[in-house]
Amino acid sequence: MYWYFVRHGETKWNKERLFQGATDVPLDDSGRNQALEAGDRIKAKGITFKKVYTSPLDRAIETAELITGTPRSEFVVDQRIKEMFFGELEGTDYDIVKAREKDLFEEPQRYVNCEPIKGVETYDSIVGRAGDFISFLKEKEKEFGPDDNILVQTHGACMRALLINLRGCSLSDFWKIKVGNCEFFCFECKGGELSEVDVAELNESVAGGLV
């Protein structure tokens, strides 16, 4: 069983370098084109998906529709793969905030087991819910064949939380992980054991982006 994780396409706020978080910002035309191109790359590899799990935010749902050609009514919406909530920072300038709140983003390991700062979701919370979602997927393995694929449609920061769990890396690596718009990551689940699959060919034209 193969799990394909993908970030949504570009939005106006991505382009303007603003924090999005849980704000339901839609895709822009560039983001829609990115999603369509991602769908073309998937089709060219002969990949089809037995099931699609998506964040409840529209930019994720629309990206999944454009990638798969499947109507959103057939998707499983899961709150655990919603974007990290950035509280008071949502809609503000990414570069200014990152310079001002340097430790919060450069040393995330210092911000566990503590009260939220400026209403930003704690790292314990997002990494924890991402881990819960991965455990849920493992339990679902018995419902799929060994060559079946599922798509998990998510966001930049949530993708980092998922990869922290999937790769078993340190929380200090959280913001060092690069996640472009419509970038894919893939893991094989076999008997509950996970191994990462190289999907570089699916990501050759992917550009970077913000959370």
N, C-alpha and C positions, 0 to 999 in steps of 0.2 A: 504494500500500500504506500502510495506516494503523496506527501503533503506539499502543495505549492502555496507559498505565502507571497502575497504581492501588495505593494503599497498603491494607494489611489493615484490618479493623474493629477496634474497641476491645477491649482486654483488661483484666483486673483490675489488672494492673500499670500500664497506661496511666492508669486511674482513680485509682490510688494514687500516681501520679507517681513511679514507679520506673523506673530504666534496665532495659531488657529485653535488647537486643543479641541474641546468639545463643542465649539461654535460650529454650526452646521453650514459651512461655506460650500457652495456648489462648485463643480468643475467649471473651468473656463474652456474656451474652444481649443486651446492648446492641450489641456488635460484630456478632453474628449478624443483628440487626435492621437495622443499618447496611448490611451486605452485601446483604441481601434488598432493601432500598430502592434501593441502587445498581443492583442487577439490574433493578429496575422502571424506573429512569431510562434504563438502556441499552435495554431492550425498547421503551420509549415512543418512542425515537428510531429504532427499527428497526435497531439495530446488532447484528450477530452476529459471532462470532469464528471464524476458520478454525483458529486454533491458540492454545493457552494455554501460556505459559512462567511457571513459578512458583518462588519460593524453596522450599527443602526444609522450612522451618518450618511447623508445622501451622496456625498462625494465618493464614498466607498461603494455604495450600492450601485450607483450609475457606472462606475468603473467596472464592476463585476459584470453588469449587463452588457457593456460594450466589448469586454474581453471574451465573454462566453456566448453571447447571442441568446442567452436564456432570460426570460422575464423575471423580475424581482420577486414575483409571487412564489417562485419555486426555491428561493434562497432561505437559508436558516439564519436569522438575525440573532447575534449573540452580543450582549453588552460587555462581555469580558474582553472583546477585541476592539472596543471603542477607543478612540484616541485618549491620551493622557489629558486630564483636565488641568488647564493652566491658570484658572482663577482670574485674578486681577490682571494677569499678563496677556490674556487673550485680546487680540486686536492691536497690541502694542509692537513697537519696532524690535525685531529680533536682535539686531546688532547692538542697539543701545542697552537693552535689558541684559544681554549676555555679558557685556562689559561691566554693568553695574552689579549684577548678581553673580559674579564670576564663580564663587565657590559652589553655588547651587548647581551649576552646570559642569564645572570642571572637576569637582570632587563629590560626586553623588553619594559615595559611600559614607560621607559624613552626615547625610540627611536621611538616616533610617531611624525608626523608632522615635520619631520626634513629631511635634505638632506641625501641621501644614504652614508653609511660609507664603504669604500673599495669596492664600487659597489654592496654591498649586498642589495637585495630588501628590501624595508621598510616593517615594520609590518603592517602599514596602507594598503599597497598594497596587501599583501597576505591574510590578514584577510578580506579585502574588496572584493577581487575577489572570495574568498571562500563563503562569504555571498551572493554575486550575484548568484553564482551557486546554493546555497540552495533555494533562491527565485525562480529561474528557475525550480527547481525540484517541488516545491510546485505548480507552475502553471501547471505542467504536470500531476498533480494528477488525473484530470478529464479524462485523456486518459487511465487510468489503473483501474483494478478492486481492491476491498479492500484487496484481498489476493495475489495480484501480487507482485513480487519482482523485484528490479533492482539492478545491481551491479555498484558501483562507484570505479574504479581502480585508486589509487593515490599513494602518497609518504609520507614519514615521517613528514616533516615540514608542508606540505599542509594538511595532516590529522589533525595535531594539530590546524591549522587555521580553518578547518571545524568544529572540536569539540568545539573550542572556541565559534563559532557561534551557533552550535546545542545545546550546554549545557548552553550557556549564562554565561560562567565563565569569569574570569578576564584575561586580557592579561598577567598579572604577572604569570599565571599558564602555559603559552605556553610551555616552555621547561620542565616543571614538568610532562607533560602528556607522558606516556610511550607508544610507538608504535612499536611493533615488526614486523619483516618481515612476510608477509602473515597473519597479525593479522586482524580480522574482528571486526567492530563495526556496530551496527544495530539500526535503528530508524523507528518507525511506523509513517506514515503520514496519519492522518485521519481528513478530513475537514480542512486541513491546519494547524492542531495542531500536534506537534511532541512529541513523548515519546520514551525514549531509551529502547531497548529490551536487556535483558541479553543473550549474546551468548558465555558465558564462555566455554561451551562444544565444541565450534568450535575452541577454542584457547588453548586447554590444552597443546599442544606440541609446541607452538610458542615461539621462542627465541627472545630476544631483538636485537636491531640493531641501527645504526646511521642514520642520515638524508641522 
